Amino acid sequence: MKITPEIKNELKQIMWDYSVSDDVLCDVFEGKTATFSLNKEKLYARLLLSVKWYKLLSFIGVNGLKEMLTDDVIHLIRIKDMREKFIYARDTLYGIS
């Protein structure tokens, strides 16, 4: 998934507690690299939990959300209710009843 200025701005806001440069953050988001404590899946999980659904949808679209909502990403969400909501959202996006 390609990074847009809107996504880059959101990443900077939600990753305030990580000491990572903007370039590294963008590379992690695009799956080009990982750090000791941050990978694409962790970044996706944090985006899902931190950014409002419709805002994410406007930035990355349906296909971007489908890419984000993998089992590996959903597994990183610790709150059971939130995990279940993202599973439901993924199933809805894929047309699974």
C-alpha positions in Angstrom: 0.0 0.0 0.0 1.4 3.4 -1.0 1.7 6.1 1.6 -0.2 9.4 1.0 0.3 12.7 2.8 -2.8 12.1 4.9 -1.6 8.7 6.0 1.9 10.1 6.8 0.3 12.7 9.0 -1.8 10.2 10.9 1.2 7.9 11.4 3.2 10.8 12.9 0.3 11.5 15.3 -0.4 8.0 16.4 3.3 7.0 16.7 4.3 9.8 19.0 5.7 7.4 21.6 8.2 5.7 19.1 11.5 7.2 18.3 11.4 6.6 14.6 12.0 9.0 11.7 9.3 9.8 9.3 11.1 7.9 6.5 11.4 4.8 8.6 7.8 5.0 9.6 6.8 5.2 5.9 9.0 2.3 5.0 7.5 0.2 7.8 4.0 1.1 6.6 4.8 0.1 3.0 6.3 -3.2 4.3 9.8 -2.3 3.1 11.4 -2.6 6.5 10.8 -3.3 10.2 12.5 -2.1 13.4 13.2 -4.0 16.6 9.8 -3.2 18.0 7.7 -2.1 15.0 6.5 -3.9 11.9 3.8 -3.4 9.4 1.2 -5.5 11.3 1.7 -3.6 14.5 1.5 -0.3 12.7 -1.8 -1.4 10.9 -3.3 -2.5 14.3 -2.5 0.8 15.8 -4.0 2.7 12.9 -7.2 0.6 13.2 -7.5 1.4 16.8 -6.5 5.0 16.7 -8.0 6.5 13.6 -11.8 6.7 13.0 -13.1 4.1 10.5 -14.5 6.5 7.9 -11.3 8.6 8.0 -9.2 5.5 7.3 -11.7 4.5 4.6 -11.3 7.9 2.9 -7.5 7.7 3.0 -6.8 4.1 2.0 -10.1 2.9 0.5 -11.8 -0.5 0.7 -8.8 -2.3 -0.8 -6.5 -0.8 1.7 -8.8 -1.8 4.6 -8.9 -5.3 3.2 -5.1 -5.4 3.2 -5.0 -4.2 6.8 -7.6 -6.5 8.2 -5.6 -9.7 8.1 -5.6 -12.4 10.8 -2.1 -11.3 11.9 -3.1 -7.7 12.4 -6.4 -8.5 14.1 -4.6 -11.0 16.4 -2.5 -8.0 17.7 -5.6 -6.2 19.0 -5.9 -7.1 22.7 -9.4 -6.0 23.4 -11.7 -8.9 22.5 -14.7 -6.7 21.5 -12.6 -4.6 19.2 -11.1 -7.8 17.6 -14.6 -9.1 17.0 -15.7 -5.8 15.4 -12.8 -5.8 13.0 -13.5 -9.5 12.1 -17.0 -8.5 11.4 -15.9 -5.5 9.3 -13.4 -7.7 7.3 -16.1 -10.3 6.7 -18.5 -7.6 5.5 -15.9 -6.1 3.2 -15.3 -9.5 1.6 -19.1 -10.2 1.4 -18.9 -13.1 3.9 -22.1 -13.6 6.0 
